[in-house]
Amino acid sequence: MTEFDRKVEDASARFNRSVANIAETLEKETADLVVYLNDEVVPAVRTHSSKALRKAAEKLAEFADYLETQRKNS
């Protein structure tokens, strides 16, 4: 195996690890978001719909910011 082939394999392995880490984090964050929505937002919507929707929008904006940051860092 040539030095170039080794470098390509190393770069490919690093890229694959990065993608796997991002996917794992995204899955965790998505699961956390679902739990938050179910535990906090749904009950609050039933009692204070407009206030809860604003809070959900804030959390979704934070999640969108997180996704953009992850995309830029990869």
C-alpha positions in Angstrom: 0.0 0.0 0.0 1.4 3.4 -1.0 1.6 6.4 1.3 -1.1 8.1 -0.7 -3.5 5.1 -0.2 -2.8 5.1 3.5 -3.6 8.8 3.7 -6.8 8.4 1.7 -7.8 5.5 4.0 -7.0 7.6 7.1 -9.0 10.6 5.8 -11.9 8.3 4.9 -11.9 6.8 8.4 -11.8 10.2 10.0 -14.7 11.4 7.8 -16.7 8.2 8.6 -16.1 8.7 12.4 -17.2 12.3 12.1 -20.4 11.4 10.2 -21.1 8.6 12.7 -20.6 11.0 15.7 -22.9 13.6 14.1 -25.5 11.0 13.4 -25.3 9.7 16.9 -25.6 13.2 18.4 -28.5 14.0 16.0 -30.4 10.9 17.1 -29.8 11.8 20.8 -30.8 15.4 20.3 -33.9 14.3 18.4 -34.9 11.9 21.1 -34.4 14.6 23.7 -36.5 17.0 21.7 -39.3 14.4 21.5 -39.2 13.8 25.2 -39.2 17.5 25.9 -42.2 18.0 23.6 -44.1 15.1 25.2 -43.2 16.0 28.8 -43.3 19.7 28.7 -45.0 21.2 25.6 -48.0 18.9 25.2 -49.3 19.4 28.8 -48.6 23.1 28.6 -50.4 23.5 25.3 -53.4 22.1 26.9 -53.4 24.8 29.5 -51.5 27.7 28.1 -51.4 27.2 24.3 -49.9 30.4 23.1 -47.2 30.5 25.8 -46.3 26.9 25.2 -46.1 27.4 21.4 -43.7 30.3 21.9 -41.5 28.1 24.1 -41.6 25.3 21.6 -40.6 27.7 18.8 -37.6 28.8 21.0 -36.5 25.2 21.5 -36.9 24.4 17.9 -34.8 27.5 17.0 -32.1 26.3 19.4 -32.2 22.9 17.8 -32.0 24.5 14.3 -29.0 26.5 15.5 -27.4 23.3 16.8 -27.9 21.5 13.5 -26.4 24.4 11.5 -23.4 24.5 13.8 -22.9 20.7 13.4 -23.2 21.1 9.6 -20.6 23.9 9.5 -18.2 21.9 11.7 -18.3 18.8 9.6 
